[in-house]
Structures are given as structure tokens and as C-alpha cells.
Amino acid sequence: MSLRAFNQYIDMYLKENPLPDDAHFQELIQANLIKENESLSSFSLSTSDDNILVQLHPFVVSRYVGIHYHDYFELIYISRGRCTQTINGVSRDMKEGDLCLLTPNDHHAIATSHPSDLLFNIIIRPSLFEESFFSLIAENDVISRFFLTALFTQSAEQSYLYFPRHENTNLANHIQSLIKECFEKNLGYKKSMECYLALLFTELTRCHKDRIDKENYETMGNNQLSEILAYINLHKKDITLNAVAKKFHYHPKYLSALIKKYTNKSFSEFLQEAKLHEVCSYLRNTTLSIDEIIQIIGYYDRSYFNRLFKKNYHMTPSEYREKVKK
């Protein structure tokens, strides 16, 4: 679909689903749901169990929301007009067809230029990558290291990725298809959105890898780390440090130190976190019993698992399932 045709599709969508206006934001302020011109605010995905959400960015929002951060990744796409982003204190102009990918640690504000501008905020839950997405992007060096840095390191040097408009029509097709899936919500749309996102990241890497300043990724250290962590995540049920070290030709002590250095977690802590994230995915998305789930993941002592889960999530597995199903 051409950019013009896509924008016409969105204009038709907006006739039935108008964006919030000044009156809407004034109601939010009066209800103390937002504070006008708040200098720093954190927006959370905790009220949704979706891995990916798409939102159109209202023109008036910059009047009410200043510099803020999120607990999710945010992919910003502008299909018509222009906008100015202030990211970690630096301003950058975006034009039609540009993409920008932010980590949960980036502080930013967005201002579009005109009410007719079309800017999309594509919100991506971090657990999507931790639970099921690493295997899809592990070979994409630029993208996988970007997410790996944001998810598992404490470095203050990590930053956003910016992709100017490219002539490759696959890029526009993938992101436009993802947006349409979210808006139309046909059968299987959530899984379809994840597939389009994987295709988008693969295409971005192919088109822009040579243009990315690799100095942004020096904090990653060893180039194999994303592959190693993806391997651990894939074989989490019965993997051991010695087995991983043998697979990637490292001494176990050196590998343990490498994982600790770049994730701020020991091997056992990283493995435990990966297992618990998958347990949560099963609790959210299946009707399997808790005993069945923990056997699939590789826990065999129910009482130990219950203590571990409650320590990490401050509730029992049953309480967690009940909460997310509401």
C-alpha cells in the first residue's frame, strides 16, 4: 500500500474513531489522571495484557504531557507531516516515513506540527522479547544487541535507534500491516502483529545496518552474547552453565563473569527469571493447571516454586492468573 493510500485509510478510520481533543485532556486533569505540563511522568502497560499496542498520537497531547518515560519499548512512525522529538535532552526532527525506536530508559517528548499530522506510537512489552522473541531476532546483530542492552544491562549509554525513510517498500508494508491488524482486530490479529514486527525488524537491519554508528553498541562487549542468552532462553528447562560454556567454547567461570558483567545477573538468576517469565506467559495465555505449567518449564518441587514465584511477584501463581484474566 502506498503512503497516500495508507493515510486515506487512517483518515477513514478517524472519522469513526476521533482522537482525544482539549476537552478530553481537561477531563483527565480534573480527574487527577494526568497533571498539566508535568515535567516527568511514567506511562505503564500494567493495565493491558497485550504484547503490542498501537496508538495514534493526538496533536494536542504535547500541551499536556512533557518529558516522560515508559516501562515498555516504543516504536514511533510518522506517515504524514512532521514532528519534533526531544530524546534524553536532544531534539530530532522526524518526517514522513521515518521510524524511531526507544527503550524503557529513554526520556522523551513529542510535538507534531499540525493537527493533520499522523504519528503512531507502537508500544512493545519487554516480556515479548524475553519470553518468545529473541529466537526471531538473535541473528539481527544491530537490533538484537539494542534490545539486549536495554533489557539486561544497567548502562546509561544505551540510546534510541533512528531510521530515516528508506525506499524499500517492505518497511512501509510491514509497519502499515501491523497498524491495520491492530485497528481491525480480525481473528488472530495479536499473533499476526508479532509476525509483522519480526519482519519489520529484520528489514530494518538489512536496510540500515551499515548506517548505524556501531559505537553505540560498544557496551555490549562480546558479539556472541545475544546468541548465548537466546540459547539459554530456548533451552531453559534443563540447561546448565557447563553445557552453555561447552556449546560456545568458553570456560564456565569466564562465561559466568561475562553474563554477570553485561546483564547484572548471575547465570542462575538470568535462568530463573527466564523460567518465571515463561510461567507467567502460560498463566496469562493458557488454561493449563499450575502443576502442568511448572513441569513444562522445569520446576519439580511445587512448594519451592510457590515460594520463588511469590518472592518475585508478591502473589501466588493463582492470584497472578486471576489478576491478569480480569
C-alpha positions in Angstrom: 0.0 0.0 0.0 1.3 3.4 -0.9 1.8 6.0 1.8 -1.0 8.1 0.3 -3.4 5.1 0.3 -2.5 4.2 3.9 -3.1 7.8 5.1 -6.5 7.7 3.4 -7.3 4.5 5.2 -6.3 6.2 8.5 -8.5 9.3 7.7 -11.5 7.0 7.2 -10.7 5.2 10.5 -10.5 8.6 12.3 -14.0 9.5 11.1 -15.4 6.7 13.3 -12.7 6.9 16.0 -11.8 10.6 16.5 -8.7 11.4 18.5 -8.9 13.0 22.0 -9.2 16.8 22.0 -8.6 19.5 24.5 -11.8 18.8 26.4 -10.8 15.2 26.9 -7.5 16.2 28.4 -9.1 18.8 30.6 -11.4 16.0 32.0 -8.3 13.9 32.7 -6.7 16.8 34.6 -9.8 17.4 36.6 -9.9 13.7 37.5 -6.2 13.9 38.6 -5.3 11.2 36.0 -2.7 13.5 34.5 -1.0 16.7 35.6 -0.8 19.6 33.1 2.7 20.2 31.8 4.1 17.5 34.1 7.9 17.5 33.7 8.3 13.8 34.2 5.7 11.1 34.1 5.8 7.3 33.7 3.3 5.6 31.5 2.6 1.9 32.1 1.3 -1.1 30.3 0.2 -2.7 33.5 -3.5 -2.2 32.6 -3.2 -4.3 29.4 -2.1 -7.9 28.8 -1.3 -7.2 25.1 2.3 -7.5 23.9 1.9 -4.9 21.2 -0.4 -1.8 21.2 -0.8 0.8 18.5 -2.0 4.4 19.4 -2.4 7.4 17.2 -0.7 10.4 18.8 -3.1 13.3 19.3 -1.9 16.7 18.2 -2.9 18.3 21.5 -1.1 15.9 23.7 2.1 17.9 23.7 0.3 20.7 25.6 -0.4 18.4 28.5 2.4 15.8 28.7 6.0 16.9 28.9 9.2 14.8 29.2 8.3 11.3 30.2 9.4 7.7 30.1 7.7 4.3 29.9 8.1 0.7 31.1 8.0 -0.5 27.5 9.7 -0.1 24.2 8.2 2.4 21.8 8.4 2.4 18.0 7.4 5.8 16.6 6.3 6.1 13.0 5.1 9.2 11.2 3.1 8.6 8.0 2.1 12.3 7.3 3.6 15.6 8.3 6.5 16.2 10.7 7.2 16.1 14.4 10.0 17.1 16.8 11.2 14.7 19.4 13.3 15.6 22.4 15.0 12.4 23.5 17.4 12.4 26.5 17.8 16.2 26.1 18.5 16.2 22.4 16.0 17.3 19.7 15.4 15.5 16.5 13.1 16.3 13.6 11.1 13.4 12.0 9.4 13.5 8.6 7.1 11.2 6.7 8.2 7.6 6.7 10.7 8.0 9.5 11.0 5.5 12.4 12.4 5.8 15.9 12.8 3.1 18.4 13.0 4.0 22.1 14.0 1.9 25.1 12.2 1.9 28.5 15.0 4.1 29.8 14.7 6.9 27.3 13.1 10.2 28.4 11.3 12.0 25.6 8.6 14.3 24.5 6.9 14.5 21.1 5.3 17.5 19.3 3.6 17.2 15.9 3.5 20.3 13.7 -0.2 20.3 12.5 -3.5 18.6 13.5 -3.5 16.7 10.2 -0.1 15.0 11.0 -0.3 11.2 11.5 2.1 9.8 14.1 1.8 6.4 15.6 3.1 5.1 18.9 3.7 1.4 18.7 4.1 0.1 22.2 6.0 -3.2 22.7 6.1 -5.0 26.0 9.7 -6.0 27.1 8.5 -9.5 28.0 7.7 -10.2 24.4 11.4 -10.3 23.8 12.3 -12.1 27.0 9.6 -14.8 26.5 9.4 -15.6 22.8 11.0 -13.1 20.5 14.8 -13.4 21.0 14.9 -16.5 18.8 13.5 -14.5 15.9 15.9 -11.6 16.1 19.1 -13.3 17.5 20.8 -13.2 14.1 20.0 -9.5 13.6 23.1 -8.0 15.1 22.1 -4.4 15.4 18.5 -5.0 16.6 19.3 -7.9 19.0 22.1 -6.0 20.7 19.9 -3.0 21.0 17.2 -5.0 22.9 19.8 -6.9 24.8 21.4 -3.8 26.1 18.0 -2.2 27.1 16.7 -5.3 28.7 19.7 -6.7 30.6 22.2 -4.0 31.2 22.3 -1.0 33.5 24.4 1.1 31.2 23.4 4.8 31.0 24.9 5.0 27.5 22.2 3.0 25.7 20.1 5.1 23.4 17.4 5.0 20.8 17.6 3.9 17.2 16.6 6.2 14.4 15.7 5.0 10.9 15.2 7.7 8.2 12.7 6.9 5.5 14.0 4.2 3.1 12.9 3.4 -0.4 12.5 -0.3 0.5 8.7 -0.7 0.3 8.8 -3.8 2.6 9.4 -1.5 5.5 6.3 0.6 5.0 4.3 -2.5 4.1 5.2 -4.3 7.3 4.5 -1.4 9.7 1.3 -0.4 7.9 0.1 -4.0 8.0 0.9 -4.2 11.7 -1.1 -1.0 12.4 -4.1 -2.2 10.3 -4.1 -5.6 12.2 -4.3 -3.7 15.5 -7.1 -1.4 14.3 -9.2 -4.0 12.6 -8.7 -6.8 15.2 -9.5 -9.7 12.9 -9.1 -13.3 14.1 -5.5 -14.0 15.2 -4.5 -10.3 15.0 -2.2 -10.4 18.0 0.0 -13.1 16.7 -0.1 -11.5 13.2 1.2 -8.2 14.8 4.1 -10.1 16.3 5.0 -11.6 12.9 4.9 -8.2 11.2 7.1 -6.8 13.9 9.7 -9.5 13.4 9.6 -8.9 9.7 9.9 -5.2 10.3 13.0 -5.5 12.5 14.6 -7.9 10.0 14.1 -5.5 7.2 15.3 -2.5 9.2 18.5 -4.4 10.0 19.1 -5.3 6.3 18.5 -1.7 5.1 20.3 0.3 7.8 22.9 -1.9 9.4 25.8 -0.1 7.6 24.5 3.3 8.6 24.2 2.6 12.3 27.0 4.1 14.4 28.5 0.9 15.9 30.0 2.9 18.8 26.5 2.9 20.3 27.0 -0.8 21.0 30.5 -1.0 22.4 28.9 -1.5 25.8 27.7 -4.9 24.7 31.3 -6.3 24.7 31.2 -9.8 23.3 29.3 -10.1 20.0 28.0 -13.6 20.8 26.2 -12.5 24.0 22.8 -12.1 22.3 23.1 -15.5 20.8 24.2 -17.1 24.1 21.2 -15.5 26.0 18.8 -16.6 23.3 20.2 -20.1 23.5 19.7 -20.1 27.3 16.2 -18.8 26.9 15.4 -21.5 24.3 16.7 -24.4 26.4 15.8 -23.0 29.9 14.1 -26.2 31.1 17.3 -28.2 31.6 20.2 -26.0 30.6 23.4 -25.8 32.8 26.2 -23.3 32.8 28.7 -26.0 31.8 26.5 -27.0 28.9 26.3 -23.5 27.6 30.0 -22.9 28.1 30.8 -26.1 26.1 28.4 -25.1 23.3 30.0 -21.7 22.8 33.6 -22.8 23.7 34.1 -20.8 26.8 35.4 -21.7 30.3 32.4 -21.8 32.6 33.9 -19.2 35.0 34.6 -16.8 32.2 31.1 -17.2 30.7 29.6 -16.7 34.2 31.6 -13.5 34.6 30.6 -12.3 31.1 26.9 -12.8 31.7 27.2 -11.1 35.1 29.1 -8.1 33.6 26.6 -7.4 30.8 23.3 -8.4 32.4 23.9 -7.6 36.0 22.6 -11.1 36.8 24.3 -14.4 37.5 23.7 -17.3 35.2 21.3 -18.8 37.7 19.4 -15.5 38.2 19.1 -15.0 34.5 17.8 -18.6 34.0 15.4 -18.3 36.9 14.0 -15.0 35.5 13.6 -16.6 32.1 11.7 -19.5 33.5 9.4 -17.3 35.6 8.6 -15.1 32.6 7.5 -18.2 30.7 5.4 -19.4 33.6 3.6 -16.0 33.5 3.0 -16.4 29.8 1.4 -19.8 30.3 -0.7 -18.4 33.2 -1.9 -15.5 31.0 -2.5 -17.3 27.8 -3.5 -20.9 28.6 -5.8 -22.9 30.9 -3.2 -25.4 31.9 -3.0 -26.2 35.6 -0.2 -24.8 37.6 1.3 -28.3 38.1 1.3 -28.8 34.3 2.9 -25.5 33.7 5.8 -25.9 36.1 6.5 -29.4 34.7 6.8 -27.9 31.2 9.1 -25.2 32.4 11.3 -27.5 34.5 10.3 -27.0 38.2 9.6 -30.2 40.0 9.1 -29.0 43.6 5.7 -27.2 43.9 6.4 -25.7 47.3 9.8 -24.4 46.2 8.2 -22.9 43.0 5.4 -21.3 45.0 7.9 -19.6 47.3 10.0 -18.5 44.4 7.1 -17.1 42.4 5.7 -15.2 45.4 9.1 -13.7 46.2 9.4 -12.3 42.7 5.8 -11.3 42.0 4.4 -10.7 45.6 1.5 -13.0 44.9 0.8 -16.7 44.3 0.5 -18.1 40.8 -3.2 -18.5 41.2 -3.6 -14.9 42.3 -1.5 -13.8 39.3 -3.7 -15.7 36.9 -6.8 -14.3 38.4 -5.4 -10.7 38.2 -4.4 -10.8 34.6 -7.6 -12.5 33.5 -9.8 -9.7 34.8 
